[in-house]
Amino acid sequence: MKLREETAADIPLIRALITRAFAPMAFSSQTEAAIVDALRDRGKLSVSLIAEDEGNVVGHVAFSPVAIDGADLGWYGLGPIAVAPEWQGQGIGGALIDAGLAAIRALGARGCVLLGDPAFYSRFGFQADAKLTLPGVPAEYFQAVTFSGETPSGEVTYDEGFSAS
């Protein structure tokens, strides 16, 4: 398996992968592929990595900037992340997350937030932090990891690409 940045030729494969990976997920809005496309179209897809095995796209992760209390403080959001159902449980998601976190750090990120399962994401240093909020979601599922400086306080806003459908 090889991890690399997406290319234009990968876009339809990424869209298909994300759609297939999220199809059976009860919590999914089924808009994840549209979100990635919207972020890309808006120039807000800061990091877009794929996992490839013998020419097949088997995983993808996206990172985009977030605002905290309306300000750009150098923080990013992780997600969506998708792994082909038949490839799940083999460490691909973890490898994509590690590589993506390294990539945003190289961009100067001060921290990263995500909405997801604490049992999974805690291994990457993410934890719920009452200083950062995302309205409308259970606090324990909105998590952050700080790379440098202090964790800011405030309401996190994702790019409008996240409202794509």
WOFEN-V969360 format. One record per residue. N is the residue number from 1. PHI is phi in radians with two decimals (NA if undefined). PSI is psi in degrees with one decimal (* if undefined). NEAR is the number of other C-alpha atoms within 10 Angstrom. Layout:
n:N phi:PHI psi:PSI near:NEAR
n:N phi:PHI psi:PSI near:NEAR
This chain:
n:1 phi:NA psi:141.3 near:11
n:2 phi:-2.19 psi:137.3 near:13
n:3 phi:-1.82 psi:137.1 near:18
n:4 phi:-2.76 psi:166.9 near:13
n:5 phi:-1.24 psi:150.2 near:13
n:6 phi:-1.17 psi:154.8 near:17
n:7 phi:-2.11 psi:169.0 near:10
n:8 phi:-1.02 psi:-35.5 near:7
n:9 phi:-1.16 psi:-22.1 near:8
n:10 phi:-1.40 psi:-19.0 near:14
n:11 phi:-0.95 psi:-50.2 near:15
n:12 phi:-1.13 psi:-31.1 near:12
n:13 phi:-1.22 psi:-38.6 near:16
n:14 phi:-1.12 psi:-46.4 near:24
n:15 phi:-1.00 psi:-46.3 near:17
n:16 phi:-1.14 psi:-42.1 near:14
n:17 phi:-1.07 psi:-49.3 near:22
n:18 phi:-1.07 psi:-44.4 near:26
n:19 phi:-1.04 psi:-46.0 near:18
n:20 phi:-1.19 psi:-40.4 near:17
n:21 phi:-1.18 psi:-36.0 near:22
n:22 phi:-1.58 psi:-12.5 near:22
n:23 phi:-0.91 psi:-46.0 near:16
n:24 phi:-1.48 psi:1.2 near:11
n:25 phi:-1.45 psi:117.6 near:10
n:26 phi:-1.10 psi:-31.6 near:8
n:27 phi:-1.42 psi:-8.8 near:8
n:28 phi:-1.35 psi:143.3 near:10
n:29 phi:-1.48 psi:-7.6 near:10
n:30 phi:1.10 psi:24.2 near:18
n:31 phi:-1.99 psi:6.1 near:18
n:32 phi:-1.02 psi:-41.5 near:24
n:33 phi:-1.14 psi:-40.2 near:24
n:34 phi:-1.13 psi:-35.0 near:18
n:35 phi:-1.11 psi:-47.5 near:23
n:36 phi:-1.08 psi:-43.5 near:28
n:37 phi:-1.05 psi:-44.4 near:21
n:38 phi:-1.13 psi:-42.3 near:20
n:39 phi:-1.06 psi:-43.9 near:22
n:40 phi:-1.07 psi:-48.1 near:18
n:41 phi:-1.08 psi:-33.0 near:11
n:42 phi:-1.51 psi:-1.4 near:12
n:43 phi:1.27 psi:23.4 near:11
n:44 phi:-1.92 psi:6.5 near:19
n:45 phi:-1.54 psi:86.0 near:19
n:46 phi:-1.16 psi:-40.4 near:18
n:47 phi:-2.39 psi:129.0 near:21
n:48 phi:-2.43 psi:102.6 near:23
n:49 phi:-1.94 psi:144.5 near:23
n:50 phi:-2.09 psi:153.9 near:28
n:51 phi:-1.83 psi:130.2 near:23
n:52 phi:-2.21 psi:136.1 near:16
n:53 phi:-2.28 psi:116.2 near:12
n:54 phi:0.86 psi:44.9 near:8
n:55 phi:1.45 psi:-4.0 near:9
n:56 phi:-1.74 psi:133.5 near:13
n:57 phi:-1.38 psi:115.5 near:21
n:58 phi:-1.99 psi:-6.2 near:26
n:59 phi:-2.80 psi:157.0 near:26
n:60 phi:-2.66 psi:144.3 near:30
n:61 phi:-2.41 psi:143.0 near:26
n:62 phi:-2.13 psi:144.3 near:24
n:63 phi:-2.30 psi:136.8 near:27
n:64 phi:-2.49 psi:155.6 near:24
n:65 phi:-1.19 psi:147.5 near:23
n:66 phi:-2.14 psi:157.9 near:22
n:67 phi:-1.84 psi:149.8 near:18
n:68 phi:-2.14 psi:117.5 near:19
n:69 phi:0.89 psi:39.6 near:15
n:70 phi:1.42 psi:0.0 near:12
n:71 phi:-1.94 psi:146.4 near:12
n:72 phi:-1.46 psi:108.5 near:11
n:73 phi:-1.94 psi:15.9 near:15
n:74 phi:1.42 psi:24.4 near:17
n:75 phi:-1.83 psi:152.3 near:26
n:76 phi:-2.21 psi:160.3 near:26
n:77 phi:-1.94 psi:137.1 near:23
n:78 phi:-1.63 psi:128.5 near:22
n:79 phi:2.24 psi:155.7 near:21
n:80 phi:-1.24 psi:159.5 near:22
n:81 phi:-2.20 psi:136.9 near:22
n:82 phi:-2.46 psi:140.8 near:26
n:83 phi:-2.29 psi:135.4 near:25
n:84 phi:-0.92 psi:135.8 near:19
n:85 phi:-0.87 psi:-41.6 near:15
n:86 phi:-1.29 psi:-9.1 near:9
n:87 phi:-1.87 psi:-2.6 near:13
n:88 phi:-1.19 psi:151.7 near:14
n:89 phi:1.43 psi:10.7 near:10
n:90 phi:-1.99 psi:11.3 near:10
n:91 phi:1.55 psi:4.2 near:11
n:92 phi:-1.18 psi:-45.8 near:23
n:93 phi:-1.02 psi:-44.6 near:22
n:94 phi:-1.09 psi:-41.5 near:16
n:95 phi:-1.12 psi:-40.6 near:16
n:96 phi:-1.13 psi:-42.2 near:24
n:97 phi:-1.10 psi:-47.8 near:22
n:98 phi:-1.01 psi:-46.8 near:12
n:99 phi:-1.16 psi:-39.5 near:17
n:100 phi:-1.18 psi:-41.0 near:24
n:101 phi:-1.10 psi:-39.9 near:22
n:102 phi:-1.11 psi:-38.9 near:13
n:103 phi:-1.16 psi:-41.8 near:17
n:104 phi:-1.28 psi:-30.4 near:23
n:105 phi:-1.08 psi:-40.7 near:18
n:106 phi:-1.12 psi:-24.9 near:9
n:107 phi:-1.43 psi:-4.6 near:12
n:108 phi:1.66 psi:17.0 near:13
n:109 phi:-1.01 psi:140.5 near:19
n:110 phi:-1.64 psi:-19.0 near:19
n:111 phi:-3.11 psi:177.5 near:23
n:112 phi:-2.55 psi:144.1 near:23
n:113 phi:-2.14 psi:162.2 near:27
n:114 phi:-2.81 psi:162.7 near:22
n:115 phi:-2.01 psi:115.1 near:20
n:116 phi:-3.10 psi:-174.8 near:17
n:117 phi:-1.26 psi:116.7 near:13
n:118 phi:-1.02 psi:-34.3 near:16
n:119 phi:-1.10 psi:-32.9 near:10
n:120 phi:-1.46 psi:-50.1 near:10
n:121 phi:-1.38 psi:-13.9 near:19
n:122 phi:-1.12 psi:-27.6 near:15
n:123 phi:-1.15 psi:-15.5 near:10
n:124 phi:-1.76 psi:7.2 near:13
n:125 phi:1.65 psi:-0.3 near:11
n:126 phi:-1.32 psi:142.1 near:21
n:127 phi:-2.70 psi:155.4 near:21
n:128 phi:-1.12 psi:140.1 near:20
n:129 phi:-2.44 psi:116.3 near:17
n:130 phi:-1.07 psi:-15.9 near:13
n:131 phi:-1.20 psi:-29.4 near:11
n:132 phi:-1.95 psi:130.8 near:20
n:133 phi:-2.21 psi:152.3 near:22
n:134 phi:-2.32 psi:104.8 near:19
n:135 phi:-1.00 psi:142.7 near:11
n:136 phi:1.52 psi:3.9 near:6
n:137 phi:-2.21 psi:151.1 near:10
n:138 phi:-1.06 psi:129.7 near:11
n:139 phi:-0.97 psi:-35.2 near:15
n:140 phi:-1.21 psi:-17.8 near:14
n:141 phi:-1.63 psi:-11.9 near:18
n:142 phi:-1.69 psi:114.8 near:23
n:143 phi:-2.23 psi:159.8 near:24
n:144 phi:-2.48 psi:155.8 near:28
n:145 phi:-2.36 psi:131.3 near:21
n:146 phi:-1.74 psi:131.3 near:17
n:147 phi:-1.67 psi:-39.6 near:16
n:148 phi:-2.60 psi:148.9 near:11
n:149 phi:1.27 psi:-168.6 near:8
n:150 phi:-1.56 psi:153.7 near:9
n:151 phi:-1.21 psi:125.3 near:16
n:152 phi:-1.24 psi:167.6 near:15
n:153 phi:-1.96 psi:140.3 near:13
n:154 phi:2.60 psi:-179.3 near:16
n:155 phi:-1.53 psi:128.9 near:14
n:156 phi:-1.55 psi:136.6 near:21
n:157 phi:-2.17 psi:125.4 near:18
n:158 phi:-1.45 psi:160.0 near:17
n:159 phi:-1.02 psi:153.4 near:18
n:160 phi:-1.10 psi:-14.7 near:12
n:161 phi:-1.01 psi:-23.1 near:20
n:162 phi:-1.28 psi:-7.4 near:18
n:163 phi:-1.67 psi:5.5 near:12
n:164 phi:-1.11 psi:149.6 near:14
n:165 phi:-2.39 psi:* near:12
